[in-house]
Amino acid sequence: MDIIEKKLRTIGKTIFADYLYIEVSKNFDITIEELCYKHKDFKNYKLSSQRTKLSATRSLLRKGKGIIALQNIIKSEKVNKKIREKAELLLELNI
């Protein structure tokens, strides 16, 4: 398993494509509190999981692997079709 797949499994492909990719891309210093306020389901994770997901997202983006991660999500048949389509849209819009 490559490092991108491992990070995506840590983060969760759905929440990465649904909002973490966008939020962290726009504001690399976004806090857990801000994420919980904007995305109510993020609040459902334990604090340690929230930290891990946010840290892994930052790590992928810092290394310039966001686009590759989105491509990985698009190819994943286990990910909901709407999420795969959202990842495609993010790639098309070059966000």
Secondary structure, DSSP 8 states (H G I E B T S, - for coil): --HHHHHHHHH-HHHIIIIIHHHHHH-TT--HHHHHHH-GGGGGS-HHHHHHHHHHHHHHHHTT-HHHHHHHHHH-TTS-HHHHHHHHHHHHHT-
